[in-house]
Amino acid sequence: MTTAPVPGEHLTQYERAVCYYTLPRVTRPLTYGLIVAYGVCLAEALGATVFGVLTGSRVWTVAGTVCLVAMVVFGMVVFTLRTFLNELRQRRALADARAVPDAVDSDLPDPFAGHLLLRHPRDDLGHMFTCCTDPPEREYRVRRVGSRRSRAWEIDLPEGGAPCVVRQLGAPPSFSFGGSPCGNLLVSRDGVELARITSRGFSLSGDRTDVRVFDPEDMRYRIEHRCIYHADRLVGRIYFLRRSLYLDIENDHFNLGILAYYAVAL
């Protein structure tokens, strides 16, 4: 079964600008400082409860228990509210962008000059799907060829020749709090190793995946919250919009390692 690009999908320039520049600012992830502060408060409340139990002090036990329950409830409310507000900000920004007509001709400089934009369907990928530009001048056909225990994919390139092969290294993680649900990946072509994708999973600073490209030159990328960094500079982003998943990256930093992550690891 082949999944074709989503018909009728079109990303306007204003929507693209909102997805690339605005959404990372209005949808704020949990920060390291906030998590540490909340953890310290929980630890203090738990410590007071334990101290009360060990010393037989009813006052410390009751006070610590009340504080602990209050902190748990407070955390649930605050983190849920934060998620809700992030979703609300994102929906508002995208709704405002959707209402702006697409600019055909403009004297303003194009902020995405020198960028490559690819998209593929967000859901129901099946065993084969297509990553393409809009309009579809360049297409990459991705098909699953491995088993459930040893996942592998082949990516047909527009220039033809041997496909790019993406193989899973080791078993997939039993669960994932971020990073790639496929685990670590090896990217090769014609038996030559081109890149390795290493999922760091969830940490206090957020999900992180490292992409190291070996050919045509050694380059390292860090991907956090779907933002792609090279030498600590933002060079691309991956974002969802409606029924499509987009890769928006500078041409100079588009390579088979980044393509493999975008097509396979999300």
Secondary structure, 3 states (H helix, E strand, C coil): CEECCCCCCCCCHHHHHHHHHHHHHHCCCCCHHHHHHHHHHHHHHHHHHHHHHHHCCHHHHHHHHHHHHHHHHHHHHHHHHHHHHHHHHHHHHHHHHHHCCCCCCCCCCCCCCCEEEEEEECCCCCCEEEEECCCCCCEEEEEECCCCCCCEEEEECCCCCCCEEEEEECCCCCCCCCCCCCCEEEEEECCEEEEEEEEEECCCCCCEEEEEECCCCCEEEEEECCEEEECCEEEEEEEEECCEEEEEEEHHHCCHHHHHHHHHCC
